[in-house]
Amino acid sequence: MLGAQSQREVLRARHRVLAAMRIQACEQGRYLGGRPPYGYRLVDAGPHPNQAHAQWGRRLRRLDPDPLTAPHVRWIFARRLSGVSVAGIARELNERGVPCPSRIDRKRNPHRSGQGWTLNTVATILENPRYTGRQVWDRQAGFDDTTAGWAISKKPAHPALVSDADFVAAQTIRAARPTRDGSVRVYLLAGLLLCGLCRRRMDSHWVNGRSGYRCRHGYDSTKPRPADAPKNHCLREDHLLDELTQQLSEVHEAESPHDLVSYLRANGLAVVCARSSCTVICANEKEPAPGKISQIELFASPMG
């Protein structure tokens, strides 16, 4: 009984400390420790609000832009917003001789080489919401890619290096890969097509000098492919555009392929592509199962 009671007291203390830290981060925007992000430094923020801690000489600290590294962070976001890939940004930083985070702060990174920038280093900077001026705590909650468990301050707690709008835009950018002749391949229906067999989003794929889309049903060169696995599902973009233009002519008169794609995106529609037919559905609704007719289905016609 004494052991169980001791364990309960430990859990109670843990929950109370974590709850207090979460409130301090969200309501007060207080810096709760840890290494400062690249581009920031720690400065004095006044005496501790707790009188007992203040009498002991403890003081608060906050983040402030580092005059040496903050310009590099702004440059990274500017390059990303211009469409440069994460790998391209890392390569440019190494070519310019910009010191990487582990090289700037060798005391906290003795286990790292500090030789140069890597793709993961740049990606971590682009995904860090602290650069918007808001304090963030417990980013490792759940160890997933969502922000459900994060404690984010309701108002800015330190000077921002990037605006909220630019930070959100940087998360949604997909860098265009230039070809050998310098041109950029454009896929109008990227993100709108779903495989009718496995319901995965179809990948953009350039084949025989034309834009196309394919689904490998979750298999790639790094995974062994079973003998009974379905074949890759490949479609040409021009055939899809012709079919969609014809089938949607009753509800929307498209003047060009760009107009048709804009109509699909503006209305939150997606296209489920089977071997011989395609179906337009609402992207935010549950997708119809193969062989079944849903209320949100607009058409289902043979692809010819």
C-alpha angles and dihedrals in degrees: 000000000000090000093050091047091050091050091050091052091051091051092047092052091048094051092046092051093048092047091050092049091049092052092047091053096044102037102029102025089226121175105241101191137269130112116313115249119257107278095035137082132194119256134176115276101185135268122330112270090227107084094213092053091044090055089053089057098253117150135188123249132202139186121268129178113269109229090216102048106021093079089056091055091051089048091051092054092044092053092047092051089052089059102260115148122244091247090050091053091051091049092051092049091053092047090052092049095239110167113244123231095262090051093050093051106035094161092065094037107046090136093059126079096226090208099131152319122301132195092253092052093056092043091053091053092049091051097047110106092196089085088071090067096256123121115239126193134179096021089161093063107136092357091249137119096256129095095223095113099036121116107221123180115246093225134027113285100184139012112295124233094196133024123250092246093051092047092052091045091052090057093057099045118113111194116233114234112225119223128230092269092051097253123127121232114231124205109192096190097045110143094012101084126084125187111249091214105048101010092234119143109261119242124236109249131183112213133164092355094303137100113255144156133230142180122207092187094240097310125117139158092283094060128061112249116225117233092240095048115127118256122258114279110228129179135177118237095221092054091049093049092050092049095046092047091053096045096044095045091102094057101029131020103213115206093193140359089261090055091051093050091047089053092052093049095043092054095044094245130155132190123232108206121203127178094272107010144038131214129200114218138169107269094216094052131078111279118244115252118245111277094016130104117228129199090239093055112115100182143346113194136158115266092220 
